[in-house]
Amino acid sequence: MMKLVEEKDIPLGKDVPVDDLLNIYKICQEMEALCRKESGVGLSAVQVGLPLNLFILQNDKKEFDYYINTRYLNENLDCFVSIEGCLSIRSVTGQLRHYQLDRFKNIIINGFR
């Protein structure tokens, strides 16, 4: 079972070794279960304390897609301000923390799905 971690404890993600995809699939299923339990729409492995370049994201059909070893490229420098929270980064009282972030309006994602 995965536990929630504090922001200071979140490691940087490393590429996922593709020689053990069954184990990676099991990790993704656990992340999906946590995301569904917390009514989330996405979660990265580093948010649950796993230093992997891996995330899950709910699609339009309310199913989760799994992404490994992705790279993001911005199509242009056009950004917008986004207020976001994180299921795993909570205050000491258990409340979700929210952050203001600049996000690119359009990105290209390269990786495995």
VENKASUL-V577788 format. One record per run of one state. SS is the DSSP state (h for helix, s for strand, l for the rest). FROM is the first residue (numbers start at 1). TO is the last residue. If there is no record, write none. Layout:
ss:SS from:FROM to:TO
ss:SS from:FROM to:TO
This chain:
ss:l from:1 to:6
ss:h from:7 to:9
ss:l from:10 to:13
ss:s from:14 to:14
ss:l from:15 to:20
ss:h from:21 to:37
ss:l from:38 to:41
ss:s from:42 to:44
ss:h from:45 to:48
ss:l from:49 to:51
ss:s from:52 to:52
ss:l from:53 to:53
ss:s from:54 to:58
ss:l from:59 to:63
ss:s from:64 to:74
ss:l from:75 to:78
ss:s from:79 to:90
ss:l from:91 to:95
ss:s from:96 to:104
ss:l from:105 to:106
ss:s from:107 to:112
ss:l from:113 to:113
